[in-house]
Amino acid sequence: MEQPELGQKIIELRKYKGLTQEELVEKCNINVRTLQRIESGEVNPRSFTIKMIFNALDYDINSESLSQRHHLLTYFKGSIDKLNKHIQNLGLMKNSKNFFYNYFLATGIVWFFCALSIVLFKLNFQTKEILLTIIIPLAFSIFRQFTKDNSSQLVGKKEV
């Protein structure tokens, strides 16, 4: 637990127990000003001081941290389960594999011809041409992704 939540928690527990600051410092053997600064969030106390205060207030800090961890784990587990169901329903993994395969294949082909033209014709590409070498394979991959013809797919089912 960090400041200012720590200070607020100590205030809440102290008031719940019906203790004043003076009564609490007598129980845990610390200075009143130290407790005031901790409660106001001005300082980050040492772990030993925190343990002394919580012991004086009969509060188990480990139970709260375990409860918070359990809450976070439950939240993340639920989120991951929802994401897994969503991915399974849409079949995104298979489609994205095909998409990236087509994209990188087309990019490789375009860059091969660009490199060949640079060597053969001693060309210097400008920004426009470089962008086209990226956009053309992207358009090809998107087109390939949405075509229905199974015979034109580069990655697909193996024939037996």
LINJOBEL-V760164 format. One record per residue. PHI is phi in whole degrees, -180 to 180 (* if undefined). OMEGA is omega as a letter, one per 40 degrees, with the letter a starting at -180 (999 if undefined). D_LAST is the distance of its C-alpha to the last C-alpha in Angstrom with 2 decimals. Layout:
BEGIN
phi = [PHI PHI]
omega = [OMEGA OMEGA]
d_last = [D_LAST D_LAST]
END
This chain:
BEGIN
phi = [* -112 -74 -87 -62 -61 -61 -65 -65 -64 -60 -60 -67 -63 -69 -62 -77 76 -103 -87 -62 -63 -66 -68 -67 -66 -71 -108 59 -127 -77 -61 -63 -62 -63 -61 -69 -67 -64 -81 85 -74 -130 -104 -72 -68 -62 -62 -65 -61 -62 -63 -64 -67 -65 -65 -93 54 -122 -98 -66 -65 -66 -70 -67 -66 -65 -65 -63 -61 -61 -64 -62 -63 -63 -66 -63 -63 -65 -66 -62 -62 -64 -61 -63 -63 -65 -65 -66 -91 62 -67 -64 -67 -65 -70 -62 -62 -62 -69 -61 -62 -64 -71 -64 -65 -63 -61 -64 -62 -68 -62 -68 -64 -65 -62 -69 -64 -69 -73 -108 51 -92 -117 -81 -95 -60 -58 -67 -66 -63 -64 -69 -94 -73 -60 -63 -64 -63 -60 -66 -64 -60 -65 -66 -104 -77 -93 -75 -68 -72 -95 -75 -78 -118 -164 -77 -80 -86 -107]
omega = [a i e a a i i i i i a a a a i i a a i i a i i a i a a i i a i a i i i a i a a i a a i a i a i a i i i a a i i i a a i a a a i a i i i i i i i i i i a i i i a i i i i i i a i a a a a a i a a i i a a i i a a i i i i i a a i i i i i i i a a a a a i a i a a a i i i i i a a i i i i a i i a a a i a a a a a i i i a a i i a 999]
d_last = [61.54 62.90 65.92 66.98 65.09 66.72 70.20 69.51 68.22 71.38 73.61 71.83 72.13 75.74 76.82 75.00 77.00 80.16 80.92 82.59 81.55 84.65 83.84 80.27 81.38 83.87 81.12 78.81 81.52 80.51 82.49 82.82 81.99 78.78 77.69 78.65 76.56 73.56 73.85 74.23 71.14 73.18 72.04 69.08 70.65 69.72 67.55 70.58 72.59 69.84 69.62 73.41 73.53 70.74 72.33 75.63 73.91 72.14 68.73 65.56 63.63 60.59 60.08 59.81 57.38 55.17 55.35 54.40 51.45 50.24 50.57 48.59 45.83 45.58 45.47 42.76 40.65 40.89 40.03 36.98 35.79 36.27 34.39 31.42 31.34 31.59 28.72 26.49 27.56 26.85 23.62 25.39 23.69 20.27 22.11 24.48 21.84 20.34 23.94 25.17 22.32 23.09 26.80 26.94 24.82 27.16 30.17 29.35 29.02 32.30 34.12 33.06 34.63 37.62 38.21 37.86 40.40 42.74 42.74 43.05 45.41 47.15 46.51 47.48 45.45 47.41 46.38 45.19 42.76 41.40 40.89 39.03 36.64 35.83 35.89 33.74 30.63 31.37 31.57 28.32 26.55 28.20 27.25 23.56 23.74 24.98 23.04 21.02 18.81 15.23 14.61 17.54 16.60 16.65 15.12 12.56 9.29 6.40 3.78 0.00]
END
